[in-house]
């Protein structure tokens, strides 16, 4: 008679041999689409005023929430550095961001509010992130993230700090 322990070992050996993808439920997907929102606080760093124009450098920090409850792009810290250019009638924001997960792995992107992907509809779209790479489990990642801009109230007594929720719809691939 075979022991329970031996049957268990044989069962798991068969699973590991014939279904290796099932064994690691936390294994990273190689491509997909994920809607998420980043809750940002914007801190102005420096402003240059010239007649008819204003340029402000700022830092944005926040956290992400996957809107479907998935693990991709969920509970990551976000940090962006950007410039806000207001040369009437032109107004745009360009910058770069780093998202970091609990393991310390990172996703890098640039963004531009002049390149507006209409995937979020005319009313909501305000810019596009381009995913340029990553580290650890995100090494080799590329993708595109149209995003919307949902203004929040200014932070009381915070000297020019503002806040915004930025919903994204990300399509990515890891090669």
C-alpha positions in Angstrom: 0.0 0.0 0.0 1.4 3.4 -1.0 1.6 6.1 1.6 -0.3 9.4 1.4 3.1 11.2 1.3 4.2 9.1 -1.8 0.9 9.8 -3.6 1.2 13.5 -2.9 4.8 13.6 -4.2 3.9 11.7 -7.4 0.9 13.9 -8.0 2.9 17.1 -7.7 5.7 15.7 -9.9 3.1 15.0 -12.6 1.7 18.5 -12.3 5.2 20.0 -12.5 5.9 17.9 -15.6 2.7 18.3 -17.6 1.4 21.7 -16.5 4.3 24.0 -15.4 2.2 27.1 -16.2 -0.4 26.1 -13.6 2.2 25.7 -10.8 3.1 29.4 -10.6 -0.1 31.3 -10.3 1.9 34.5 -9.7 3.8 34.2 -12.9 3.9 37.4 -14.9 1.8 37.7 -18.0 3.8 38.6 -21.1 1.1 41.0 -22.6 -2.2 42.4 -21.8 -4.4 45.4 -21.2 -5.1 46.9 -17.8 -7.2 49.9 -16.7 -5.8 51.6 -13.7 -5.8 55.0 -12.0 -2.9 56.9 -10.4 -3.8 59.2 -7.5 -1.3 62.1 -7.8 -0.2 65.0 -5.7 1.6 67.7 -7.8 4.4 69.8 -6.2 5.6 72.8 -8.1 9.4 73.0 -8.2 10.2 76.2 -10.2 8.4 78.6 -12.5 9.8 80.9 -15.2 7.5 83.8 -16.3 8.2 85.7 -19.5 5.8 88.0 -21.3 3.1 85.8 -22.8 4.5 82.6 -21.4 4.8 80.6 -18.2 6.8 77.3 -17.7 6.5 75.4 -14.5 8.6 72.4 -13.5 6.9 70.0 -11.1 7.0 66.6 -9.4 4.0 64.3 -9.2 3.9 61.4 -6.7 1.2 59.0 -6.0 0.0 55.4 -5.9 -1.8 53.2 -8.5 -5.0 51.1 -8.3 -5.9 48.5 -10.9 -9.5 49.2 -11.7 -10.4 45.5 -12.3 -8.7 44.1 -9.2 -5.7 42.6 -11.2 -2.1 42.6 -10.0 -0.6 44.4 -13.1 -0.2 48.1 -12.3 -1.8 47.8 -8.9 -0.4 49.3 -5.6 2.7 50.7 -7.3 4.3 53.9 -6.2 4.5 56.5 -8.9 6.9 59.4 -9.4 7.0 61.8 -12.4 9.0 64.9 -13.2 7.5 67.2 -15.8 7.2 70.7 -17.3 4.0 72.5 -17.8 4.3 75.0 -20.7 1.7 77.7 -21.3 2.5 79.8 -24.4 -0.9 81.0 -25.4 -2.5 79.5 -27.4 -0.3 76.4 -26.8 -0.5 74.6 -23.4 1.0 71.2 -22.8 2.8 69.0 -20.3 5.7 66.7 -21.0 7.5 64.4 -18.6 8.8 61.0 -17.5 7.6 58.6 -14.8 8.8 55.6 -12.8 6.4 53.1 -11.3 7.8 50.9 -8.6 6.1 47.7 -7.2 6.6 46.1 -3.7 9.5 44.0 -5.0 11.4 47.1 -6.2 10.8 46.3 -9.9 10.2 49.4 -12.0 8.3 50.5 -15.2 9.6 53.6 -17.0 7.5 55.8 -19.3 7.4 59.2 -20.9 4.3 61.2 -21.5 2.9 64.0 -23.6 -0.4 65.9 -23.5 -0.1 66.8 -27.2 -0.2 63.2 -28.3 -3.8 62.4 -27.4 -5.0 58.8 -28.0 -8.8 58.9 -28.5 -9.2 55.4 -26.8 -10.7 57.0 -23.7 -13.1 59.1 -25.8 -13.1 62.8 -26.7 -14.3 63.9 -23.3 -11.7 62.1 -21.1 -8.5 61.8 -23.0 -5.7 64.3 -22.2 -2.5 62.6 -23.0 -0.5 59.4 -23.7 2.3 57.6 -21.8 4.7 55.5 -23.8 6.2 52.7 -21.8 9.9 52.6 -22.6 11.2 49.8 -20.4 11.5 48.3 -17.0 13.6 46.3 -14.5 13.2 42.9 -12.9 9.9 41.2 -13.9 9.2 44.2 -16.2 12.5 44.0 -18.2 11.7 44.4 -21.9 8.3 45.9 -21.3 6.9 48.3 -23.9 3.4 49.8 -24.4 1.1 52.7 -24.7 -1.2 54.3 -22.1 -3.8 56.8 -23.1 -4.8 58.7 -20.0 -7.5 61.1 -18.7 -7.2 64.0 -16.3 -9.7 64.2 -13.4 -8.9 67.4 -11.5 -9.3 67.3 -7.7 -9.5 70.2 -5.3 -6.3 72.1 -4.4 -4.6 70.9 -1.2 -5.6 73.4 1.6 -2.6 75.4 2.9 -0.2 73.5 0.7 1.4 76.4 -1.2 0.4 75.6 -4.8 0.2 71.8 -4.4 -2.6 70.3 -6.5 -4.0 66.8 -6.9 -5.5 64.8 -9.7 -6.7 61.3 -10.5 -5.2 60.0 -13.8 -7.1 57.0 -15.2 -5.1 55.0 -17.8 -5.9 52.2 -20.2 -2.6 50.4 -20.6 -1.7 47.9 -23.4 1.7 46.3 -22.7 4.0 43.5 -23.9 7.1 42.1 -22.4 9.6 40.6 -24.9 
